[in-house]
């Protein structure tokens, strides 16, 4: 099914040593240039635990469009 009409949000804990490489982030930007982004500078891989309030606000904002 085509999902491109749905809002997309990329949330990234910038202290995630596994996924926060410049190449990985660039790939995201290339594949989904219109996606909303939330980069959490003090969060790691489990950004849901590190920054739950900010993440929840961004999710609500993105899906309220």
C-alpha positions as CSV (number, residue, x, y, z in Angstrom):
1,X,0.0,0.0,0.0
2,X,1.2,3.5,-0.7
3,X,1.9,5.5,2.4
4,X,3.5,8.6,1.0
5,X,0.4,10.7,1.8
6,X,0.8,10.1,5.5
7,X,2.8,12.5,7.7
8,X,6.2,11.2,8.6
9,X,8.4,12.1,11.6
10,X,11.9,11.0,12.2
11,X,13.0,11.2,15.8
12,X,16.6,10.6,16.5
13,X,18.6,10.5,19.7
14,X,21.8,12.2,18.7
15,X,23.8,10.2,21.2
16,X,22.8,6.9,19.6
17,X,26.1,5.5,18.7
18,X,24.6,2.8,16.4
19,X,22.3,4.9,14.2
20,X,23.5,8.5,14.4
21,X,26.1,8.6,11.7
22,X,26.2,11.4,9.2
23,X,25.7,8.8,6.4
24,X,22.6,7.4,8.0
25,X,21.0,10.8,8.6
26,X,21.9,11.8,5.0
27,X,20.2,8.7,3.7
28,X,17.0,9.5,5.7
29,X,17.0,13.1,4.2
30,X,17.4,11.7,0.7
31,X,14.7,9.1,1.0
32,X,12.2,11.3,2.9
33,X,13.0,14.9,2.2
34,X,9.6,16.2,3.4
35,X,9.6,14.3,6.7
36,X,9.5,16.4,9.9
37,X,12.5,15.8,12.1
38,X,13.2,15.9,15.8
39,X,16.9,15.6,16.7
40,X,17.3,15.1,20.4
41,X,20.9,16.2,21.3
42,X,20.9,14.6,24.8
43,X,19.0,11.4,24.0
44,X,20.5,8.0,23.0
45,X,19.0,5.0,21.2
46,X,16.0,4.8,23.6
47,X,14.9,8.4,23.0
48,X,11.4,7.4,24.2
49,X,12.8,7.0,27.7
50,X,15.3,9.9,27.5
51,X,12.9,12.6,26.1
52,X,9.3,11.3,26.3
53,X,7.6,14.7,26.6
54,X,9.4,16.3,23.6
55,X,8.9,13.2,21.5
56,X,5.2,13.0,22.4
57,X,4.7,16.7,21.5
58,X,6.4,16.2,18.2
59,X,4.3,13.1,17.4
60,X,1.1,14.9,18.2
61,X,2.1,18.0,16.2
62,X,3.1,15.9,13.2
63,X,-0.1,13.9,13.1
64,X,-2.4,17.0,13.7
65,X,-1.4,18.4,10.3
